[in-house]
Amino acid sequence: MYKNVQKDVSHEAAVRLLLAHGPLLATLWVNDEYMICTTKNDLVYRGSSNREKDPNHTVVCFAYRFVGEELHLRVLDNHTEDGPVRWVLY
């Protein structure tokens, strides 16, 4: 069953889940901004505003960081064997 994790799980609970059971699979809605957010430029993908139009994409979450109040998840994409690796806003 689909759950909107951002509404159902707090930042702290998401981190505990990742630490205890990670790495974890996640599904994102992606747009053109997603493709430019890489570890080379350290940009954070902030999500799609149009879930009706934008496709979804599955990634592996394996790390996190807090930047102020924001929780950023480190994800490994499946475009090649080694990623790319990106930061995604939780």
Secondary structure, DSSP 8 states (H G I E B T S, - for coil): ----HHHHS-HHHHHHHHHHH-SEEEEEE--HHHHH--TTTT-EE---S-TTTS-EEEEEEEEEEEETTEEEEEEEEEEETTEEEEEEE-
